[in-house]
Amino acid sequence: MLLKNELGTVYYEVYGPENAPAVVFFHGVAMDHQSFKTQVEALKENYRVIVWDMPFHGKSSAIDKDISFSDASADFIMEIMDVLNISKAVMVGLSLGSFVIQKAAHKYPERVTALVHISGGTLYPKYNSLLKVLKPFMYLLKLYPDRLLNNAFAKHKALTKDTQDYLIETIQRTGKDVTIHMINEMLEDMVEGLPEHPKQPMLIIYGDHDISFIKNMSVKWHADRPESQLKMVENAHHIVNQDKPEELNKILLDFLKERQNVE
């Protein structure tokens, strides 16, 4: 399905019973809605599941690069939920998607019931503005041969060959320019930050093979939000949900069932 507004057009798919609790998935840089196909299969019998291509990705259009990507994406998903008559949802963000769901929870707190971060990072407190000095260096990625860059991107984020093959295919389709823009948008989000932690219940998931920055941030994030849940998945890299789908699905389903019991 397509949703079009003054910013552009985004593609989305919806599964599951209309009256079931809603879960919305947000993918990472240079990825698309297919990132979560095993999660869709695991959830669609008992949940209303939305997967989509955020702007610049997959079957969705580009938007004005001067507009905040995360803010625009948060607005898009609210329009999709309106079309589907979904008043509120649990939001699951992978990497870049983790930043977007925090923006959505901040802008639309009454519509986000819980947050699940897969290989994500907190936007509170905001990061030092000196982080922006990294932005010009991102353009050095244009000097790398496509094949070398694509293979490095895949191996940096995944352990299994199937996941690596998926990443190579999606970054080839997405292209260097968009990939660089997305990384810079993440830096902007980190520097802008949020005024406080989102107040919704939260689950933080990371893989034991991810980079130290992500692992350490996940542990500290949980320490700052002791009411949150923290799960480490063994033999998984950044794309935990594809490297170890069964383990991820069990963790996610347990969290969703717990939220239903609470509510």
NORBEL-V673081 format. One record per backbone hydrogen bond with DSSP energy under -1.0 kcal/mol. CO is the residue of the C=O (numbers start at 1). NH is the residue of the N-H. If there is no record, write none. Layout:
# NORBEL-V673081
CO/NH
CO/NH
This chain:
# NORBEL-V673081
1/12
3/10
8/5
9/61
10/3
11/53
13/51
15/49
17/20
21/48
22/90
23/50
24/92
26/94
28/31
32/35
33/36
34/37
36/40
37/41
38/42
39/43
40/44
43/46
43/47
48/23
49/15
50/25
51/13
54/57
57/60
61/56
64/67
68/72
69/73
70/74
71/75
72/76
73/77
74/78
75/79
76/80
77/81
78/82
79/83
80/84
81/86
82/85
89/113
90/24
91/116
92/26
93/118
94/97
95/98
96/100
97/101
98/102
99/103
100/104
101/105
102/106
103/107
104/108
108/111
111/89
114/91
115/203
116/93
117/205
118/95
123/194
128/131
129/132
130/133
131/134
132/135
134/138
135/138
137/140
138/141
139/142
140/143
141/144
145/149
146/150
147/151
148/152
149/153
150/154
151/155
152/156
154/158
157/239
160/164
161/165
162/166
163/167
164/168
165/169
166/170
167/171
168/172
169/173
170/174
171/175
175/179
176/180
177/181
178/182
179/183
180/184
181/185
182/186
183/187
184/188
185/189
186/190
187/191
188/192
189/193
190/127
201/115
202/229
203/117
204/231
205/119
206/233
207/210
211/215
212/216
213/217
214/218
215/219
216/220
217/221
218/222
219/223
220/224
221/225
225/228
229/204
231/206
233/208
236/209
238/240
239/242
239/243
240/244
244/248
245/249
246/250
247/251
248/252
249/253
250/254
251/255
252/256
253/257
254/258
255/259
256/260
257/261
258/262
259/263
